Amino acid sequence: MITHFLGTEIARCLKGLGAEVLAGITEIRLRADKPVLVRSGGREMVASGGFVPGLADIAETMERVSRHSYYAFESELSQGYITLPGGHRVGVAGQAVVEGGVVRAWRHISALAIRVAHSVPGCADGLLPIIYTGSRFYHTMIISPPGFGKTTFLRDIVRQISDGGLTVGLVDERSEVAGCFQGIPQNDVGVRTDVLDACPKAEGMVMLLRAMSPHVVAVDELGGEKDAKAVEQLLNAGVKLLCSAHGYGVEDVGKNPALARLVALGAVERFVVLDAPGRVRGVYDGSGLPC
């Protein structure tokens, strides 16, 4: 359980919420001198007991999250987060140390956003007949705002198509999908899935294409120009794409020049749009029409 990474008083505060709420937690927000906020079961609540964490409580949590070695996570922290075993992500905010326009360290961390990863085997059951028919997998993009479960759906699709016979190359840049520990996935991503953990998406897609001969390459949160160029190489090689992107609908994809170009090239044949945590609003073809 995620509570063993938290400071002593913060963990005690959360345990007062009860087992059912704890089991459904998807996010914990810790801010110095502010109440602890928890998202569970699709709603936000203030943790019980009236406890308000201070900087010392957040520092204690960071000591546990970093396993008492900030240096070991220097690279991740420069990007503003640490990934825990199991794919849980801890985002940080506070006073950054910037050198040459790049964050090198953190002098004071005053807020943490802990996103709790949940594997939900079977959540993509209803999607599979639409995006994977016979031996054909359609280029698929999952669209949703943060916290609506696009990573969870992507993980289950990877698992199901991998177990179903397709070789999948997964670029897990933030270690949230497979939740690798020492390079070994802790989440079930299927028997035919090869994972590049903590590897940048663009570089990882090209590496998998050259080295692992995948049928499908999966990436979470596609969006940059370099990502788009890597996807073009996949298309030229006949490899299928499974990805996710931020947005509220198909129309938002067109607002991102890189993604819009990929759509124009036919890199998306199925859009899966989520409009609430774990809920599919609709599935649309490459032209944006309902499937």
C-alpha positions as CSV (number, residue, x, y, z in Angstrom):
1,M,0.0,0.0,0.0
2,I,1.2,3.5,-0.8
3,T,0.9,4.6,2.9
4,H,4.3,3.1,3.8
5,F,5.9,5.7,1.6
6,L,4.3,8.5,3.5
7,G,5.4,10.4,6.6
8,T,4.3,8.8,9.9
9,E,1.6,11.4,10.8
10,I,0.3,11.6,7.2
11,A,-0.1,7.8,7.0
12,R,-1.9,7.8,10.3
13,C,-4.2,10.5,9.0
14,L,-5.1,8.6,5.8
15,K,-5.7,5.3,7.7
16,G,-8.6,7.1,9.4
17,L,-10.4,7.3,6.1
18,G,-11.3,3.6,6.3
19,A,-10.3,0.5,4.2
20,E,-12.8,1.1,1.4
21,V,-11.6,4.7,0.7
22,L,-8.0,3.6,0.9
23,A,-8.5,0.9,-1.6
24,G,-9.9,3.3,-4.1
25,I,-7.4,6.1,-3.8
26,T,-6.1,7.5,-7.1
27,E,-4.4,10.7,-5.9
28,I,-3.1,12.2,-2.7
29,R,-2.2,15.9,-2.5
30,L,0.1,17.1,0.2
31,R,0.8,20.8,0.6
32,A,2.7,22.4,3.6
33,D,0.3,24.0,6.0
34,K,-2.8,22.9,4.0
35,P,-5.2,20.0,4.6
36,V,-4.4,16.6,3.1
37,L,-6.6,16.1,0.0
38,V,-7.5,12.6,-1.3
39,R,-9.3,11.5,-4.5
40,S,-11.0,8.2,-4.2
41,G,-14.0,6.8,-6.0
42,G,-14.1,9.7,-8.3
43,R,-14.5,12.4,-5.6
44,E,-12.2,14.6,-3.7
45,M,-12.2,14.6,0.1
46,V,-10.3,16.1,3.0
47,A,-8.5,13.5,5.1
48,S,-10.0,13.0,8.5
49,G,-8.6,14.0,11.8
50,G,-7.9,17.6,11.1
51,F,-4.2,16.9,10.6
52,V,-2.3,19.6,8.6
53,P,1.2,18.6,7.4
54,G,4.2,20.9,7.7
55,L,7.4,21.0,5.8
56,A,8.9,18.4,8.1
57,D,6.1,15.9,7.3
58,I,6.7,16.5,3.6
59,A,10.5,16.1,4.0
60,E,9.9,12.8,5.9
61,T,7.7,11.6,3.0
62,M,10.4,12.6,0.4
63,E,13.0,10.7,2.4
64,R,10.9,7.5,2.2
65,V,9.9,8.1,-1.4
66,S,13.6,8.5,-2.4
67,R,14.6,5.6,-0.2
68,H,16.9,8.1,1.6
69,S,18.9,8.9,-1.5
70,Y,18.0,12.0,-3.4
71,Y,21.1,11.5,-5.6
72,A,19.8,8.2,-6.9
73,F,16.7,10.0,-8.3
74,E,18.5,13.1,-9.5
75,S,17.5,12.6,-13.1
76,E,13.8,12.0,-12.4
77,L,13.6,14.9,-9.9
78,S,15.0,17.2,-12.6
79,Q,11.8,16.4,-14.5
80,G,9.7,17.1,-11.4
81,Y,8.7,13.6,-10.2
82,I,9.8,10.3,-8.8
83,T,8.3,7.0,-9.9
84,L,7.7,4.3,-7.2
85,P,7.7,0.6,-7.7
86,G,4.3,-0.3,-9.1
87,G,4.1,2.8,-11.3
88,H,2.9,5.3,-8.7
89,R,4.2,8.8,-9.5
90,V,5.1,11.4,-7.0
91,G,5.2,14.9,-8.5
92,V,7.0,17.7,-6.6
93,A,6.7,21.5,-6.3
94,G,8.6,24.1,-4.3
95,Q,11.8,26.0,-4.8
96,A,13.9,24.7,-7.7
97,V,17.6,25.1,-8.2
98,V,18.1,26.1,-11.9
99,E,21.4,26.1,-13.8
100,G,21.6,27.0,-17.4
101,G,17.8,27.0,-17.7
102,V,17.5,23.5,-16.5
103,V,16.3,22.3,-13.1
104,R,19.2,20.6,-11.4
105,A,17.8,20.1,-7.8
106,W,15.2,21.1,-5.3
107,R,16.1,23.4,-2.4
108,H,12.7,23.3,-0.7
109,I,9.9,20.9,-1.6
110,S,6.6,22.1,-0.2
111,A,4.0,20.1,-2.2
112,L,3.6,16.6,-3.4
113,A,1.1,15.1,-5.9
114,I,1.0,11.3,-5.5
115,R,-0.8,9.6,-8.3
116,V,-1.6,6.0,-7.3
117,A,-1.5,3.5,-10.2
118,H,-4.3,1.0,-10.4
119,S,-4.3,-2.1,-12.7
120,V,-7.8,-2.9,-13.7
121,P,-7.6,-6.1,-15.7
122,G,-10.5,-6.3,-18.1
123,C,-11.3,-2.6,-18.2
124,A,-10.7,-2.6,-22.0
125,D,-12.8,-5.7,-22.7
126,G,-15.5,-3.7,-24.5
127,L,-12.9,-1.9,-26.7
128,L,-11.0,-4.9,-28.0
129,P,-13.6,-6.0,-30.7
130,I,-13.4,-2.4,-32.1
131,I,-9.7,-1.9,-32.1
132,Y,-8.5,-5.5,-32.6
133,T,-10.4,-7.5,-35.2
134,G,-9.0,-10.9,-36.1
135,S,-5.3,-10.4,-36.6
136,R,-5.6,-6.7,-37.4
137,F,-4.9,-4.1,-34.8
138,Y,-6.0,-0.5,-35.6
139,H,-3.7,2.5,-34.9
140,T,-5.4,3.6,-31.6
141,M,-5.2,6.8,-29.5
142,I,-6.8,7.1,-26.1
143,I,-7.8,10.7,-25.2
144,S,-8.7,12.1,-21.8
145,P,-7.8,14.8,-19.3
146,P,-5.4,13.9,-16.5
147,G,-6.8,11.4,-13.9
148,F,-9.5,9.8,-16.1
149,G,-7.7,6.5,-16.6
150,K,-6.1,6.6,-20.0
151,T,-2.9,5.0,-18.7
152,T,-5.0,2.2,-17.0
153,F,-6.8,1.5,-20.3
154,L,-3.6,1.6,-22.3
155,R,-2.0,-0.9,-19.9
156,D,-4.9,-3.3,-20.2
157,I,-5.0,-3.1,-24.0
158,V,-1.3,-3.9,-24.0
159,R,-1.8,-6.9,-21.8
160,Q,-4.7,-8.2,-23.8
161,I,-3.2,-7.9,-27.3
162,S,0.2,-9.2,-26.0
163,D,-1.5,-12.3,-24.5
164,G,-3.6,-12.5,-27.7
165,G,-0.6,-13.1,-29.9
166,L,0.9,-9.7,-30.9
167,T,4.5,-8.7,-30.0
168,V,4.3,-5.3,-28.2
169,G,7.1,-2.8,-27.7
170,L,6.2,-0.5,-24.7
171,V,8.1,2.7,-24.2
172,D,7.4,3.5,-20.5
173,E,9.1,6.9,-20.1
174,R,7.8,7.6,-16.6
175,S,7.6,3.9,-15.5
176,E,3.8,4.3,-14.9
177,V,2.5,1.6,-17.3
178,A,4.6,-1.4,-16.6
179,G,5.8,-0.2,-13.2
180,C,9.2,-1.7,-13.6
181,F,11.5,-2.4,-10.7
182,Q,15.2,-3.0,-11.8
183,G,13.9,-3.3,-15.3
184,I,11.3,-6.0,-14.6
185,P,7.6,-5.1,-15.0
186,Q,5.6,-5.2,-11.7
187,N,2.3,-4.8,-13.5
188,D,1.0,-7.4,-15.9
189,V,1.6,-6.1,-19.5
190,G,1.4,-9.5,-21.2
191,V,3.7,-12.3,-22.2
192,R,4.8,-10.8,-25.5
193,T,5.6,-7.3,-24.3
194,D,9.1,-5.8,-24.3
195,V,9.5,-2.7,-22.1
196,L,11.9,0.2,-22.4
197,D,11.7,1.6,-18.9
198,A,12.5,5.3,-18.2
199,C,13.4,5.9,-21.9
200,P,12.3,9.0,-23.8
201,K,9.4,8.2,-26.1
202,A,10.9,9.3,-29.4
203,E,14.2,7.5,-28.9
204,G,12.5,4.5,-27.5
205,M,10.1,4.0,-30.4
206,V,13.0,4.0,-32.9
207,M,15.0,1.6,-30.7
208,L,12.2,-0.9,-30.4
209,L,11.6,-0.7,-34.2
210,R,15.2,-1.5,-34.9
211,A,15.9,-4.1,-32.2
212,M,12.7,-5.9,-31.1
213,S,10.5,-6.3,-34.3
214,P,7.2,-5.3,-32.6
215,H,3.8,-5.6,-34.2
216,V,2.6,-2.8,-32.1
217,V,4.5,0.0,-30.3
218,A,2.7,1.5,-27.2
219,V,3.5,4.9,-25.7
220,D,1.7,7.0,-23.0
221,E,1.0,10.7,-23.5
222,L,2.2,11.3,-27.0
223,G,2.5,14.9,-28.1
224,G,5.8,16.4,-29.1
225,E,7.4,17.0,-32.5
226,K,10.1,14.4,-31.9
227,D,7.4,11.9,-31.0
228,A,5.6,12.6,-34.2
229,K,8.7,12.0,-36.3
230,A,9.4,8.7,-34.6
231,V,5.8,7.6,-35.2
232,E,6.3,8.4,-38.9
233,Q,9.1,5.8,-38.9
234,L,6.8,3.2,-37.4
235,L,4.2,3.9,-40.1
236,N,6.8,3.5,-42.8
237,A,7.8,0.1,-41.3
238,G,4.2,-1.1,-41.1
239,V,4.2,-1.1,-37.3
240,K,0.9,-0.3,-35.5
241,L,0.6,2.5,-32.9
242,L,-1.1,2.4,-29.5
243,C,-0.9,5.7,-27.6
244,S,-2.6,8.2,-25.3
245,A,-2.9,11.9,-25.4
246,H,-4.3,14.7,-23.3
247,G,-7.6,16.2,-24.3
248,Y,-11.4,16.3,-23.9
249,G,-12.2,15.0,-27.4
250,V,-11.1,14.3,-30.9
251,E,-11.2,18.0,-31.7
252,D,-8.4,18.7,-29.2
253,V,-6.0,16.5,-31.1
254,G,-6.2,19.0,-34.0
255,K,-5.0,21.8,-31.8
256,N,-1.6,20.0,-31.4
257,P,0.3,20.5,-34.7
258,A,2.4,17.3,-34.3
259,L,-0.7,15.2,-33.5
260,A,-2.7,16.8,-36.2
261,R,-0.1,15.9,-38.8
262,L,-0.1,12.2,-37.6
263,V,-3.9,12.1,-38.0
264,A,-3.5,13.4,-41.5
265,L,-1.0,10.7,-42.3
266,G,-3.4,8.0,-41.1
267,A,-1.6,7.3,-37.8
268,V,-4.9,7.1,-35.9
269,E,-7.6,4.8,-37.0
270,R,-9.5,4.6,-33.7
271,F,-10.0,7.4,-31.1
272,V,-11.1,6.2,-27.7
273,V,-12.4,9.2,-25.7
274,L,-12.9,9.0,-21.9
275,D,-15.2,11.5,-20.3
276,A,-15.0,10.4,-16.6
277,P,-12.6,8.2,-14.6
278,G,-12.8,4.7,-16.2
279,R,-15.7,5.6,-18.5
280,V,-15.6,5.5,-22.3
281,R,-17.7,8.2,-24.0
282,G,-17.2,6.9,-27.4
283,V,-14.9,5.3,-30.0
284,Y,-14.4,7.1,-33.3
285,D,-12.7,6.3,-36.6
286,G,-9.8,8.3,-38.1
287,S,-12.3,10.8,-39.5
288,G,-13.9,11.4,-36.1
289,L,-17.1,9.4,-36.9
290,P,-18.5,7.0,-34.3
291,C,-17.5,3.4,-34.8
